[in-house]
Amino acid sequence: MNTLHSHTASAAPQSGKRNNEPKSMVPVFKAKLLEGKKGLIVGIANEQSIAWGCAKAFRGLGAELAVTYLNEQAKKYVEPLARQLESSMMLPLDVRTSGEMEAAFDQVRKQWGTLDFLVHSIAFSPKDALQGRVVDVTREGFLTTMEISCWSFIQMAHLAEPLMDNGGTLFTMTYYGSQMVVENYNIMGVAKAALESAVRYVAAELGPKGIRVHAISPGPLATRAASGIPEFDDLLDKARVKAPARSLVSIDDVGLATAFLAHDAARLITGETMYVDGGYHIMD
């Protein structure tokens, strides 16, 4: 998790595309189950990002999307993906830069006036904190990990609340290492445990307003963020063999499960940690 942005059906390429743009991978479904809904996707870094899997699913089901990018360096990777999503807003958002969160949500308010869902898919821990023992983590390493991986979700929920007058859904990404000790997950496991607890408290506080809150817990995924975890390939192999489904999860599996929970059919499901891992978490 050494990067801020963590955590497929293919459509035919659009005519007139520039040669250096990737082929569209936004799925096309007949049922526009989320048509009319508007959402903010935070955390797309590239085509392997969990946030990209979510964005494809939401767009494929008819939702209108705004996306964020971390900085100018990241913008060149996110921009072509935003075009595939036909995104109406592409906003800079580094949660450690003062005022950027507020500015992003203010732009959503000005352009849309409302928000139906938010996907928070960012996490970060400094290398020495992530790869060291929990008992050895420095104060600075701990605070940085918690600020980006947990507090930023709480703050985004605070900023999204006034935009969800008609209800809505907030999502964040977690992992099994929050509940069980997973080798090499270290301080990120502590942060994800705090994040899951925050989901429950925020769900309780915002539930009377019709705002649902969920943590999505995918199985191991070969994302850019996961590259910071030592021996991650071994973790992938273990998950593939041990999961009842005998299969690794994809970003598309995660995206579609997340999109389902944003539908009105899931209006009485909230405060959950939803595992999308082929059943891996039920095994001893």
C-alpha positions in Angstrom: 0.0 0.0 0.0 2.8 2.4 -0.9 0.6 4.5 -3.1 -2.2 6.8 -2.2 -4.5 5.3 -4.8 -5.1 1.7 -3.7 -6.8 0.0 -3.9 -14.5 -7.3 -17.8 -16.7 -7.0 -20.3 -15.3 -5.1 -23.2 -17.1 -2.7 -25.4 -16.0 -2.0 -29.0 -13.5 0.8 -29.5 -15.1 4.1 -30.2 -14.6 5.5 -33.7 -12.3 8.5 -34.0 -10.3 7.7 -31.0 -6.7 8.8 -30.7 -4.3 5.9 -31.4 -2.7 6.1 -28.0 -5.9 5.9 -26.0 -6.8 2.5 -24.5 -9.7 0.5 -25.9 -12.9 1.2 -24.0 -13.5 -1.3 -21.2 -16.7 0.2 -19.9 -19.3 -2.6 -19.9 -22.6 -2.0 -21.7 -25.6 -3.5 -20.0 -29.2 -3.4 -21.3 -30.6 -2.6 -17.8 -29.8 1.0 -16.8 -30.3 0.2 -13.1 -28.5 3.3 -11.8 -29.6 5.8 -14.5 -30.1 9.2 -13.1 -27.7 8.7 -10.2 -24.6 10.7 -9.8 -21.4 9.6 -8.0 -17.9 10.6 -7.1 -15.1 8.0 -7.6 -12.0 8.7 -5.5 -8.9 6.5 -6.1 -8.5 5.7 -9.8 -4.8 5.4 -10.5 -4.7 3.1 -13.6 -6.6 0.2 -15.2 -5.7 -2.1 -12.3 -7.3 0.1 -9.6 -10.2 -1.2 -7.7 -11.8 2.2 -8.1 -11.6 1.7 -11.9 -13.5 -1.6 -11.6 -16.1 0.3 -9.6 -16.3 3.1 -12.0 -16.8 0.8 -15.0 -19.7 -1.0 -13.2 -21.4 2.2 -12.1 -21.1 3.7 -15.5 -22.2 0.5 -17.2 -25.4 0.6 -15.1 -26.1 4.1 -16.2 -24.7 6.3 -13.5 -23.1 9.7 -14.2 -19.6 9.9 -12.7 -17.1 12.5 -11.4 -13.5 11.2 -10.9 -10.5 12.4 -9.0 -6.8 12.3 -9.7 -4.0 12.5 -7.2 -1.7 15.1 -8.9 -0.4 16.2 -12.3 1.8 13.2 -12.7 -1.2 10.9 -12.1 -3.5 13.0 -14.3 -2.1 11.6 -17.6 -3.1 8.1 -16.5 -6.5 9.0 -15.2 -7.6 11.3 -18.0 -8.1 8.7 -20.8 -10.1 6.5 -18.3 -12.3 9.5 -17.4 -13.0 10.0 -21.1 -14.1 6.4 -21.4 -16.5 7.0 -18.5 -17.8 10.1 -20.2 -17.1 11.7 -16.8 -18.5 15.2 -16.4 -15.9 16.2 -13.8 -12.3 15.4 -13.3 -11.0 16.9 -10.0 -7.6 17.0 -8.3 -7.7 15.4 -4.9 -4.8 14.8 -2.6 -6.3 14.3 0.9 -3.1 15.6 2.5 -3.3 18.9 0.6 -5.2 21.4 2.7 -8.5 22.4 1.1 -8.5 19.9 -1.8 -11.2 17.7 -0.4 -13.5 20.7 0.3 -12.8 22.1 -3.2 -13.7 18.8 -4.9 -17.0 18.5 -3.0 -17.8 22.2 -3.6 -17.4 21.6 -7.3 -19.8 18.7 -7.2 -22.2 20.9 -5.4 -21.9 23.7 -7.9 -22.3 21.4 -11.0 -24.7 18.8 -9.7 -26.2 20.1 -6.5 -26.6 16.6 -5.3 -24.6 13.3 -4.8 -26.0 9.8 -4.8 -22.9 7.8 -4.0 -19.2 8.1 -3.1 -16.5 5.5 -3.6 -13.5 6.1 -1.4 -10.7 3.7 -2.6 -7.5 5.2 -1.3 -5.0 4.0 1.3 -1.3 4.7 2.1 1.4 3.8 4.6 5.0 4.9 4.5 7.3 2.1 3.5 9.1 1.8 6.8 5.7 1.7 8.7 4.1 -0.8 6.3 7.0 -3.2 6.1 8.0 -3.0 9.8 6.4 -4.5 12.9 3.3 -2.8 14.3 5.0 -2.5 17.7 7.9 -0.5 16.0 5.7 2.0 14.0 6.7 5.6 14.6 4.2 8.2 15.6 4.6 9.9 12.2 4.1 6.6 10.3 1.0 5.7 12.4 -0.6 9.2 11.9 0.1 9.3 8.2 -1.4 5.8 7.7 -4.5 6.6 9.7 -5.0 10.0 8.2 -5.0 8.8 4.6 -6.5 5.4 5.1 -9.2 6.1 7.6 -9.7 9.8 8.5 -10.0 10.8 4.9 -13.1 8.6 4.6 -14.7 10.1 7.6 -14.1 13.6 6.3 -15.5 12.7 2.9 -18.6 11.4 4.6 -18.9 14.7 6.4 -18.6 16.6 3.1 -21.0 14.3 1.2 -23.7 14.4 3.9 -25.2 17.8 2.8 -25.2 16.7 -0.8 -27.3 13.6 0.0 -30.6 15.2 0.9 -32.4 12.4 -0.8 -30.3 9.7 0.7 -27.3 8.0 -0.8 -24.5 5.4 -0.3 -20.9 5.8 0.9 -18.3 3.1 0.1 -14.8 2.5 1.2 -12.3 -0.4 0.6 -11.0 -2.7 3.3 -9.3 -6.1 3.6 -9.4 -9.3 5.6 -6.2 -8.2 7.4 -8.4 -5.9 9.5 -9.9 -8.9 11.3 -7.2 -11.5 11.2 -3.4 -11.2 11.4 -2.2 -11.4 7.8 1.6 -11.7 7.4 3.2 -8.5 6.0 0.0 -6.5 6.2 1.1 -5.0 9.5 0.0 -1.4 10.3 -2.4 -1.3 7.4 -4.4 -4.0 9.2 -4.8 -1.7 12.2 -5.9 1.2 9.9 -8.4 -1.0 8.1 -9.9 -2.2 11.5 -10.4 1.5 12.4 -11.9 2.1 9.0 -14.5 -0.7 9.4 -15.4 0.6 12.8 -15.8 4.1 11.3 -18.2 2.6 8.7 -20.4 1.3 11.5 -20.5 4.5 13.4 -21.1 6.7 10.3 -23.8 4.3 9.2 -25.6 4.7 12.5 -25.3 8.5 12.4 -26.4 9.0 8.8 -28.9 6.2 8.6 -31.9 8.4 9.6 -31.1 10.6 6.6 -31.3 7.6 4.3 -27.5 7.5 3.8 -26.1 3.9 3.7 -22.5 3.2 4.5 -20.4 0.1 3.5 -16.9 -1.3 3.6 -16.1 -3.5 0.7 -13.5 -6.2 1.4 -12.1 -7.8 -1.7 -9.8 -10.8 -1.7 -6.2 -10.2 -2.7 -5.9 -8.2 -6.0 -2.8 -7.5 -8.0 -3.2 -3.7 -7.8 -0.5 -1.0 -7.9 -1.1 -0.4 -4.2 -0.5 -4.1 -3.3 3.0 -4.0 -4.7 4.1 -2.4 -1.5 3.3 -5.6 0.5 6.2 -8.1 0.7 5.6 -11.6 -0.7 2.3 -10.5 -2.1 2.5 -13.2 -4.9 2.4 -15.9 -2.2 -0.7 -14.3 -0.7 -2.4 -14.5 -4.2 -1.5 -18.1 -4.6 -2.8 -19.0 -1.1 -6.1 -17.2 -1.8 -6.5 -19.0 -5.2 -6.1 -22.4 -3.6 -8.0 -21.8 -0.3 -11.1 -19.8 -1.4 -14.2 -22.0 -1.8 -14.7 -20.6 -5.3 -11.1 -21.6 -6.2 -10.7 -18.3 -8.0 -9.1 -14.9 -7.4 -11.5 -11.9 -7.4 -11.2 -9.3 -10.2 -11.8 -5.5 -10.0 -14.9 -6.1 -12.1 -16.3 -8.5 -9.5 -15.7 -5.9 -6.8 -17.2 -3.1 -9.0 -20.5 -5.0 -9.7 -21.0 -6.0 -6.1 -20.4 -2.4 -5.0 -22.8 -1.0 -7.7 -25.5 -3.4 -6.5 -25.4 -1.9 -3.0 -25.9 1.6 -4.4 -29.2 0.5 -6.0 -32.5 1.3 -4.2 -33.1 -2.4 -3.9 -30.4 -2.5 -1.2 -31.9 0.5 0.7 -32.1 -1.5 4.0 -28.5 -2.9 3.9 -26.1 -0.6 5.7 -23.1 -0.7 8.1 -21.8 -3.9 6.5 -18.4 -5.1 5.6 -19.1 -6.9 2.4 -16.6 -9.6 1.4 -16.1 -10.1 -2.3 -13.4 -12.8 -2.0 -14.8 -16.1 -3.3 -15.5 -17.1 0.3 -11.9 -16.9 1.4 -12.7 -15.2 4.7 -14.8 -18.1 5.9 -12.0 -20.6 5.8 -9.7 -21.5 8.7 
